[in-house]
Amino acid sequence: MFKQTAGIHHITAFVRNAQETVDFYAGVLGLRLVKKTINFDAPEVYHLYFGNELGSPGTILTFFPWAGSRKGRIGGGQVGITTYVVPAGTLPFWEERLRSFQIPVTQTERFSESYLQFSDKDGLRLEIVAREEGPQSHWSFGGVPADKAIKGFGGAVLYSTAPDKTANLLVQVMGLEELGQEGDYARYKATGDLGNIIDVRVAAMEFGTGGAGTVHHIAWRVKDDEEHALWRSHIAENGYHPTPIIDRQYFNAIYFREEGGILFEIATDPPGFARDEQPEELGEKLMLPEWFEPNRAEIEANLDPIQVRVLDIEEGFK
């Protein structure tokens, strides 16, 4: 069975402070908070989703903000760098914006592309690249106009403890095309136009440790539930051990850990984030699955209030 993912569906990471996370990803990066819910396995913790105007697959970075959690260490078995893509010609805008918020920025090149690399307050590593491909975002917030806004993911840089095995999985199981190797990285491409460029560090890396400032998992796109079931069989037939299909309300999910230590998820494009909120109201209310609704008052009392707010650029990001 030959299968091909369109690319990244979402990436999920650990952080410490919910309001700081909202300020950084909405206030600085101009993304939309498209869903405010909870960790279904730990309802005392938010699960926050940031993306384009609708939280389309290929744009969604999600967070578990866990106050007082340990600091993680980025390393093997993780997404090392999460890559955002912006419209061609807008890197100077983004460099100026990040520096105006007093966020340190490093310029680098990889595969003849220029990147701006930086970190959020917890140390999660991010980068921005400009490309023509991919639909424009229609979201504008906090000084980021729509014509310069982040489109979604450009891709990701994977850190593996067994890079040859990770590369084999990407090509033979996930259906990505190998584009070549340059310096420390090999590059692979999925069929979509967002979240489609995956770079793998070719040297094996020592395992990182989970915690604030690290990625928990990377999720890959499939088009619907029927295709999802076929993917589960496909993963199992190739010697991996996928979980049962899990209802995540806004998509269905299966998980497995690849041989380089990275936790992979396969997620459906539908039903999306507008299933329980109107598109113009996304992210405004704490949304709970029906089995948690009887405990809403208790759950809300245990969560610190958060708000999406426009930041004063003169004060920087604190």
C-alpha positions as CSV (number, residue, x, y, z in Angstrom):
1,M,0.0,0.0,0.0
2,F,1.5,3.3,-1.1
3,K,0.4,6.4,1.0
4,Q,1.3,10.0,0.9
5,T,0.6,12.6,3.6
6,A,0.1,16.2,2.4
7,G,2.4,17.4,5.2
8,I,2.2,18.6,8.8
9,H,-1.3,18.9,10.3
10,H,-0.2,20.4,13.6
11,I,2.7,20.5,16.1
12,T,2.1,20.4,19.9
13,A,4.6,21.7,22.5
14,F,5.0,22.2,26.3
15,V,5.2,25.7,27.8
16,R,4.8,27.1,31.4
17,N,2.7,30.2,31.3
18,A,-0.6,30.4,29.4
19,Q,-0.8,34.2,29.2
20,E,2.8,34.6,28.1
21,T,2.1,32.0,25.4
22,V,-0.9,34.0,24.2
23,D,1.1,37.2,24.2
24,F,3.9,35.7,22.2
25,Y,2.0,33.7,19.5
26,A,-1.0,36.1,19.1
27,G,0.5,39.4,20.3
28,V,4.0,39.1,18.7
29,L,3.5,36.6,15.8
30,G,0.0,37.8,15.0
31,L,-1.5,34.3,14.9
32,R,-5.2,33.7,15.8
33,L,-6.1,31.8,19.0
34,V,-8.6,29.5,17.3
35,K,-9.4,27.2,20.1
36,K,-9.2,27.4,23.9
37,T,-9.9,24.1,25.5
38,I,-8.2,21.7,27.9
39,N,-5.9,18.8,27.9
40,F,-8.4,15.9,27.8
41,D,-6.0,13.8,29.8
42,A,-5.3,16.5,32.4
43,P,-8.3,18.9,32.5
44,E,-6.5,21.2,34.9
45,V,-4.3,22.3,32.0
46,Y,-5.3,24.4,29.0
47,H,-4.8,23.2,25.4
48,L,-4.4,26.3,23.3
49,Y,-4.4,26.2,19.5
50,F,-2.9,29.0,17.3
51,G,-3.2,29.2,13.5
52,N,-4.6,31.1,10.6
53,E,-8.1,32.6,10.5
54,L,-9.7,29.1,10.6
55,G,-6.9,27.1,12.1
56,S,-6.5,25.2,8.9
57,P,-4.4,22.0,8.8
58,G,-0.8,23.0,8.2
59,T,-1.1,26.1,10.3
60,I,-1.8,24.9,13.8
61,L,0.7,25.1,16.7
62,T,-0.8,23.9,20.0
63,F,0.4,24.2,23.6
64,F,0.0,22.6,27.0
65,P,0.8,25.4,29.4
66,W,1.9,23.7,32.6
67,A,2.8,26.2,35.4
68,G,5.9,25.1,37.3
69,S,6.8,22.3,34.9
70,R,10.4,21.4,34.4
71,K,12.5,23.0,31.6
72,G,13.0,20.5,28.8
73,R,16.1,20.0,26.7
74,I,15.9,20.0,22.9
75,G,17.5,16.9,21.4
76,G,17.1,13.6,19.7
77,G,13.6,12.2,19.4
78,Q,12.0,15.7,19.0
79,V,11.1,18.4,16.5
80,G,14.2,20.5,16.9
81,I,12.9,23.6,15.1
82,T,9.4,24.6,14.1
83,T,9.4,26.5,10.8
84,Y,6.8,29.1,9.9
85,V,6.4,30.5,6.3
86,V,5.5,34.0,5.4
87,P,4.9,35.7,2.0
88,A,7.9,36.3,-0.3
89,G,9.6,39.6,0.4
90,T,8.4,40.0,4.0
91,L,11.5,38.8,6.0
92,P,12.6,42.3,6.6
93,F,9.3,43.2,8.2
94,W,9.5,40.1,10.5
95,E,13.1,40.8,11.5
96,E,12.3,44.4,12.4
97,R,9.2,43.3,14.3
98,L,10.9,40.6,16.3
99,R,13.8,43.0,17.2
100,S,11.4,45.7,18.1
101,F,10.0,43.4,20.7
102,Q,13.6,42.8,21.9
103,I,13.5,39.2,20.8
104,P,17.0,38.0,19.7
105,V,17.1,36.9,16.1
106,T,19.7,35.0,14.2
107,Q,20.0,34.9,10.4
108,T,21.0,31.6,8.8
109,E,20.7,29.8,5.4
110,R,19.8,26.2,4.6
111,F,19.2,24.8,1.1
112,S,19.7,28.3,-0.4
113,E,16.9,29.7,1.7
114,S,17.2,32.5,4.3
115,Y,15.8,31.9,7.8
116,L,15.2,34.1,10.8
117,Q,15.7,31.9,13.9
118,F,14.5,32.8,17.4
119,S,12.9,31.3,20.5
120,D,9.9,31.9,22.6
121,K,10.2,32.6,26.3
122,D,10.4,28.9,27.3
123,G,13.1,28.3,24.7
124,L,11.0,26.6,22.0
125,R,13.0,27.0,18.8
126,L,11.3,28.7,15.9
127,E,12.3,30.0,12.5
128,I,10.6,32.0,9.7
129,V,11.2,31.5,6.0
130,A,9.6,33.4,3.0
131,R,8.2,31.4,0.1
132,E,5.8,32.0,-2.8
133,E,3.8,28.8,-2.3
134,G,1.0,28.3,0.1
135,P,-2.3,30.3,0.5
136,Q,-2.2,33.7,2.1
137,S,-3.5,34.2,5.6
138,H,-6.5,36.4,5.9
139,W,-5.9,37.1,9.6
140,S,-4.6,40.5,10.7
141,F,-3.8,41.3,14.4
142,G,-1.7,43.5,16.6
143,G,0.3,45.3,13.8
144,V,0.7,42.3,11.5
145,P,-1.2,43.0,8.3
146,A,-2.7,40.1,6.4
147,D,-0.3,40.6,3.4
148,K,2.6,40.0,5.8
149,A,1.0,37.5,8.1
150,I,2.3,34.0,8.8
151,K,0.7,31.6,6.3
152,G,1.3,28.5,8.4
153,F,4.1,26.0,8.7
154,G,6.9,26.0,6.2
155,G,7.8,22.6,7.8
156,A,10.0,21.4,10.6
157,V,13.6,20.3,11.4
158,L,13.6,16.8,13.0
159,Y,16.3,15.7,15.4
160,S,16.6,11.9,15.4
161,T,18.5,9.4,17.4
162,A,18.5,7.2,14.2
163,P,18.3,9.6,11.3
164,D,18.6,6.9,8.6
165,K,15.6,5.1,10.0
166,T,13.6,8.4,10.3
167,A,14.5,9.2,6.7
168,N,13.4,5.8,5.6
169,L,10.0,6.2,7.4
170,L,9.5,9.7,5.8
171,V,10.0,8.3,2.3
172,Q,8.8,4.7,2.4
173,V,5.9,5.1,4.8
174,M,4.8,8.7,4.8
175,G,5.4,9.2,1.1
176,L,7.6,12.2,1.1
177,E,10.1,12.9,-1.7
178,E,13.8,13.1,-0.9
179,L,15.2,16.3,-2.3
180,G,18.8,15.9,-1.3
181,Q,21.4,16.7,1.3
182,E,23.3,19.9,2.1
183,G,25.7,20.2,5.0
184,D,24.2,18.9,8.2
185,Y,20.7,18.3,6.8
186,A,18.7,16.1,4.4
187,R,15.5,17.6,2.9
188,Y,12.2,15.9,2.2
189,K,9.0,17.2,0.6
190,A,5.4,16.3,1.1
191,T,2.6,16.9,-1.5
192,G,0.9,19.9,0.2
193,D,1.8,23.6,-0.1
194,L,2.0,24.3,3.7
195,G,3.9,22.2,6.3
196,N,5.6,20.3,3.4
197,I,9.3,20.8,3.8
198,I,11.0,18.5,6.4
199,D,14.7,18.8,7.1
200,V,16.3,16.0,9.1
201,R,19.7,16.5,10.9
202,V,21.8,13.8,9.4
203,A,23.9,13.2,12.5
204,A,22.3,11.1,15.2
205,M,21.5,13.1,18.3
206,E,21.4,12.2,22.0
207,F,17.9,12.0,23.3
208,G,16.4,15.3,24.5
209,T,14.2,15.5,27.6
210,G,10.6,16.6,27.6
211,G,9.4,19.7,29.4
212,A,8.7,23.4,28.8
213,G,10.2,24.6,25.6
214,T,10.1,21.3,23.7
215,V,7.8,19.7,21.2
216,H,5.7,16.8,22.4
217,H,4.7,15.5,18.9
218,I,4.3,16.3,15.3
219,A,1.0,15.4,13.5
220,W,0.6,14.6,9.8
221,R,-2.4,15.2,7.6
222,V,-4.9,12.7,6.1
223,K,-8.0,13.9,4.3
224,D,-10.8,12.0,6.1
225,D,-11.9,9.3,8.4
226,E,-11.9,6.6,5.7
227,E,-8.4,7.4,4.7
228,H,-7.4,7.6,8.4
229,A,-8.4,3.9,9.0
230,L,-6.3,2.9,6.0
231,W,-3.3,4.8,7.4
232,R,-3.6,3.0,10.6
233,S,-3.3,-0.3,8.8
234,H,-0.5,1.1,6.7
235,I,1.5,2.1,9.7
236,A,1.0,-1.3,11.4
237,E,1.9,-3.2,8.2
238,N,5.2,-1.4,8.2
239,G,6.2,-2.6,11.7
240,Y,5.1,0.3,13.8
241,H,2.6,0.2,16.7
242,P,-0.2,2.7,16.2
243,T,-2.7,3.5,19.0
244,P,-6.4,3.0,18.4
245,I,-8.1,5.9,16.7
246,I,-8.8,8.6,19.3
247,D,-11.4,11.3,19.0
248,R,-9.8,14.7,19.6
249,Q,-13.0,16.6,18.9
250,Y,-11.5,18.7,16.1
251,F,-9.8,15.8,14.3
252,N,-9.3,12.1,14.9
253,A,-5.8,10.9,15.8
254,I,-3.6,7.9,16.0
255,Y,-0.1,8.0,17.5
256,F,3.1,6.0,17.1
257,R,6.8,6.5,17.9
258,E,9.2,6.2,15.1
259,E,12.6,4.5,15.4
260,G,14.5,7.8,15.9
261,G,12.4,8.5,19.0
262,I,10.0,11.1,17.6
263,L,6.3,10.8,18.5
264,F,4.2,10.9,15.3
265,E,0.5,11.5,15.0
266,I,-1.7,11.0,12.0
267,A,-4.6,13.4,12.2
268,T,-7.7,14.0,10.0
269,D,-8.3,17.3,8.3
270,P,-12.0,17.4,9.3
271,P,-14.1,18.3,11.2
272,G,-12.0,21.4,12.1
273,F,-12.4,24.1,14.7
274,A,-15.7,25.5,13.6
275,R,-17.6,22.4,14.7
276,D,-18.5,24.0,18.1
277,E,-18.0,27.7,17.5
278,Q,-18.9,30.1,14.7
279,P,-15.8,31.0,12.6
280,E,-16.0,34.7,13.7
281,E,-16.0,33.6,17.4
282,L,-13.2,31.0,17.4
283,G,-11.1,31.0,20.6
284,E,-13.3,33.3,22.6
285,K,-14.8,30.8,25.0
286,L,-13.4,27.8,26.8
287,M,-14.7,24.8,24.9
288,L,-15.1,21.5,26.6
289,P,-16.1,18.1,25.2
290,E,-19.5,17.0,26.4
291,W,-18.1,14.6,29.0
292,F,-16.4,17.4,30.8
293,E,-19.4,19.9,30.7
294,P,-20.8,18.8,34.1
295,N,-17.5,19.9,35.6
296,R,-17.2,23.2,33.8
297,A,-17.4,25.4,36.9
298,E,-14.6,23.4,38.7
299,I,-12.4,23.3,35.6
300,E,-12.7,27.0,34.9
301,A,-11.9,27.8,38.6
302,N,-8.6,25.9,38.2
303,L,-7.5,27.7,35.1
304,D,-5.9,31.1,35.1
305,P,-7.8,33.6,33.0
306,I,-6.2,34.6,29.7
307,Q,-6.9,37.2,27.1
308,V,-5.7,37.9,23.6
309,R,-4.4,41.5,23.7
310,V,-2.5,43.9,21.5
311,L,1.0,44.4,22.9
312,D,2.7,47.8,23.2
313,I,5.7,47.5,20.9
314,E,7.5,50.2,22.9
315,E,7.5,48.0,26.0
316,G,9.0,44.9,24.1
317,F,8.0,41.4,25.0
318,K,8.4,40.7,28.7
